[in-house]
């Protein structure tokens, strides 16, 4: 070591190493700023994702706990990981062009651990593997599971109600007992319990359980336990309403019971963890690091850092071009809908209306199709005005309607269109919708979104429209109603697509 103490050489090496990490983190924030801001907005607004605010600081703290096991002599950048970084950057560009926040968030919070992995190399990354993977919990994802979890919760509560002998009837997500009606709404899906349990369970398993087998068992429990517990919670609310003649378990009681039950779920989960973990874990002492023949010099950190920074800056220029194109709003582009004979917009009223977030234009009226009154809804989003295909836009009001069933209608040899049956406390409707992206029809929202994104990236996008029709059913057989609606739907697609003109 040429007479230089090891500690001094180590200190000289650590300082530029941390400077490089700070530069990497700062550039990441600058390049992915829009993805970070939109993610933080969701973290603050949605109770489901409040925990995300603590994930990144928690990951940094977990890495800090591993500091004694990290040695710079194992620093060896992995340049092959840069190909994965390219994938994250490309996904971010697609999300930016299509205004798909999920893509942007996935790209933002996968690029950070991948870039750290590429910078420090395999050996050091393996030491902090869990903290790097834990960063992925920053992605605000999981709301897509709400409809499925509503169904599962309703199914579980119905099983328990049948066991209890309480007279019960179910219609979609509505559960009726003699004393009143309950709706398994989004807030009752248990998604908050599920995600929080998964985050806390994984963190507990990492910190307190050493055996891989025990960790897997505990994680499976962390997934199943909140689902079952939420079914029990809904059953308890309905049972309370039944026993108290609806004096309790309604209104604000839902929120109170929810918070108390959530706390109980977490306590029970940690109690299960205490039973699963090793009672007398073997403490592995830290092995002293052997002196390295060659310590890393200041310049040894720069090549990998420069590769990552150049990659981010190059893609950042592309991101700016996409943003500039989107800011060139086409809001002056209008959609003209020819209302043919039979349309009644002046005296129109309906108990069904989709919820779309500030479309540029919106049409909602009634017309006669095949001698049947049909409700029609059209929403128009020109380039740069807003986002048409997003989970925030709904074909029916969740508070007023619930989904009972879905079926598909074959359109030619390439496309299927969905027909949904929605119900509320007093009526039932058949509902269907499709998209027109730059004049091209799509019935699948994912394919429509990909085509819209492609058009934006190619600079050819003008605007996107949604067309939905609905019919209130009569007291006849469901099959007869669906058959009639299928004929109406086919005719509507022809007439309404021809009636739309973009100017």
Secondary structure in CASP SS format (residue, H / E / C, confidence):
PFRMAT SS
TARGET T0000
AUTHOR 0000-0000-0000
METHOD secondary structure of the structure
MODEL  1
X C 1.00
X C 1.00
X C 1.00
X C 1.00
X C 1.00
X H 1.00
X H 1.00
X H 1.00
X H 1.00
X H 1.00
X H 1.00
X H 1.00
X H 1.00
X H 1.00
X H 1.00
X H 1.00
X H 1.00
X H 1.00
X H 1.00
X H 1.00
X H 1.00
X H 1.00
X H 1.00
X H 1.00
X H 1.00
X H 1.00
X H 1.00
X H 1.00
X H 1.00
X H 1.00
X H 1.00
X C 1.00
X H 1.00
X H 1.00
X H 1.00
X H 1.00
X H 1.00
X H 1.00
X H 1.00
X H 1.00
X H 1.00
X H 1.00
X H 1.00
X H 1.00
X H 1.00
X C 1.00
X H 1.00
X H 1.00
X H 1.00
X H 1.00
X H 1.00
X H 1.00
X H 1.00
X H 1.00
X H 1.00
X H 1.00
X H 1.00
X H 1.00
X H 1.00
X H 1.00
X H 1.00
X H 1.00
X H 1.00
X H 1.00
X H 1.00
X C 1.00
X H 1.00
X H 1.00
X H 1.00
X C 1.00
X C 1.00
X H 1.00
X H 1.00
X H 1.00
X C 1.00
X C 1.00
X C 1.00
X C 1.00
X H 1.00
X H 1.00
X H 1.00
X H 1.00
X H 1.00
X H 1.00
X H 1.00
X H 1.00
X H 1.00
X H 1.00
X H 1.00
X H 1.00
X H 1.00
X H 1.00
X H 1.00
X H 1.00
X H 1.00
X H 1.00
X H 1.00
X H 1.00
X C 1.00
X C 1.00
X H 1.00
X H 1.00
X H 1.00
X H 1.00
X H 1.00
X H 1.00
X H 1.00
X H 1.00
X H 1.00
X H 1.00
X H 1.00
X H 1.00
X H 1.00
X H 1.00
X H 1.00
X H 1.00
X H 1.00
X H 1.00
X H 1.00
X H 1.00
X C 1.00
X H 1.00
X H 1.00
X H 1.00
X H 1.00
X H 1.00
X H 1.00
X C 1.00
X H 1.00
X H 1.00
X H 1.00
X H 1.00
X H 1.00
X H 1.00
X H 1.00
X H 1.00
X H 1.00
X H 1.00
X C 1.00
X C 1.00
X C 1.00
X C 1.00
X H 1.00
X H 1.00
X H 1.00
X H 1.00
X H 1.00
X H 1.00
X H 1.00
X H 1.00
X H 1.00
X H 1.00
X H 1.00
X H 1.00
X H 1.00
X H 1.00
X H 1.00
X H 1.00
X H 1.00
X H 1.00
X H 1.00
X H 1.00
X H 1.00
X H 1.00
X C 1.00
X C 1.00
X C 1.00
X C 1.00
X E 1.00
X E 1.00
X E 1.00
X C 1.00
X C 1.00
X E 1.00
X E 1.00
X E 1.00
X E 1.00
X C 1.00
X C 1.00
X E 1.00
X E 1.00
X E 1.00
X E 1.00
X C 1.00
X C 1.00
X H 1.00
X H 1.00
X H 1.00
X C 1.00
X C 1.00
X H 1.00
X H 1.00
X H 1.00
X H 1.00
X H 1.00
X H 1.00
X H 1.00
X H 1.00
X H 1.00
X H 1.00
X H 1.00
X H 1.00
X H 1.00
X H 1.00
X H 1.00
X H 1.00
X H 1.00
X H 1.00
X C 1.00
X C 1.00
X C 1.00
X H 1.00
X H 1.00
X H 1.00
X H 1.00
X H 1.00
X H 1.00
X H 1.00
X H 1.00
X H 1.00
X H 1.00
X H 1.00
X H 1.00
X H 1.00
X H 1.00
X H 1.00
X H 1.00
X H 1.00
X H 1.00
X H 1.00
X H 1.00
X H 1.00
X H 1.00
X H 1.00
X H 1.00
X H 1.00
X H 1.00
X H 1.00
X H 1.00
X H 1.00
X H 1.00
X H 1.00
X H 1.00
X C 1.00
X C 1.00
X C 1.00
X C 1.00
X C 1.00
X C 1.00
X C 1.00
X C 1.00
X C 1.00
X H 1.00
X H 1.00
X H 1.00
X H 1.00
X H 1.00
X H 1.00
X H 1.00
X H 1.00
X H 1.00
X H 1.00
X H 1.00
X H 1.00
X H 1.00
X H 1.00
X H 1.00
X H 1.00
X H 1.00
X H 1.00
X H 1.00
X H 1.00
X H 1.00
X H 1.00
X H 1.00
X H 1.00
X C 1.00
X C 1.00
X C 1.00
X C 1.00
X C 1.00
X C 1.00
X C 1.00
X C 1.00
X C 1.00
X C 1.00
X C 1.00
X C 1.00
X C 1.00
X C 1.00
X C 1.00
X C 1.00
X C 1.00
X C 1.00
X C 1.00
X C 1.00
X C 1.00
X H 1.00
X H 1.00
X H 1.00
X H 1.00
X H 1.00
X H 1.00
X H 1.00
X H 1.00
X H 1.00
X H 1.00
X H 1.00
X H 1.00
X H 1.00
X H 1.00
X H 1.00
X H 1.00
X H 1.00
X H 1.00
X H 1.00
X H 1.00
X H 1.00
X H 1.00
X H 1.00
X H 1.00
X H 1.00
X H 1.00
X H 1.00
X H 1.00
X H 1.00
X H 1.00
X C 1.00
X C 1.00
X C 1.00
X C 1.00
X C 1.00
X C 1.00
X C 1.00
X E 1.00
X E 1.00
X E 1.00
X C 1.00
X C 1.00
X C 1.00
X C 1.00
X C 1.00
X C 1.00
X E 1.00
X C 1.00
X C 1.00
X C 1.00
X C 1.00
X C 1.00
X C 1.00
X C 1.00
X C 1.00
X C 1.00
X C 1.00
X E 1.00
X C 1.00
X C 1.00
X C 1.00
X C 1.00
X C 1.00
X E 1.00
X E 1.00
X E 1.00
X E 1.00
X E 1.00
X E 1.00
X E 1.00
X E 1.00
X E 1.00
X C 1.00
X C 1.00
X E 1.00
X E 1.00
X E 1.00
X E 1.00
X E 1.00
X E 1.00
X E 1.00
X E 1.00
X E 1.00
X E 1.00
X E 1.00
X C 1.00
X C 1.00
X C 1.00
X C 1.00
X C 1.00
X C 1.00
X C 1.00
X C 1.00
X C 1.00
X C 1.00
X C 1.00
X E 1.00
X C 1.00
X C 1.00
X C 1.00
X C 1.00
X C 1.00
X C 1.00
X C 1.00
X E 1.00
X E 1.00
X E 1.00
X E 1.00
X E 1.00
X E 1.00
X E 1.00
X E 1.00
X E 1.00
X E 1.00
X C 1.00
X C 1.00
X C 1.00
X E 1.00
X E 1.00
X E 1.00
X E 1.00
X E 1.00
X E 1.00
X E 1.00
X E 1.00
X E 1.00
X C 1.00
X C 1.00
X C 1.00
X C 1.00
X E 1.00
X E 1.00
X E 1.00
X E 1.00
X E 1.00
X E 1.00
X E 1.00
X E 1.00
X E 1.00
X E 1.00
X C 1.00
X C 1.00
X E 1.00
X E 1.00
X E 1.00
X C 1.00
X C 1.00
X H 1.00
X H 1.00
X H 1.00
X H 1.00
X H 1.00
X H 1.00
X H 1.00
X H 1.00
X H 1.00
X H 1.00
X H 1.00
X H 1.00
X H 1.00
X C 1.00
X C 1.00
X C 1.00
X C 1.00
X C 1.00
X E 1.00
X E 1.00
X E 1.00
X E 1.00
X E 1.00
X E 1.00
X E 1.00
X E 1.00
X E 1.00
X E 1.00
X C 1.00
X C 1.00
X C 1.00
X C 1.00
X C 1.00
X H 1.00
X H 1.00
X H 1.00
X H 1.00
X H 1.00
X H 1.00
X H 1.00
X H 1.00
X H 1.00
X H 1.00
X H 1.00
X H 1.00
X H 1.00
X H 1.00
X H 1.00
X H 1.00
X H 1.00
X H 1.00
X H 1.00
X H 1.00
X H 1.00
X H 1.00
X E 1.00
X E 1.00
X E 1.00
X C 1.00
END
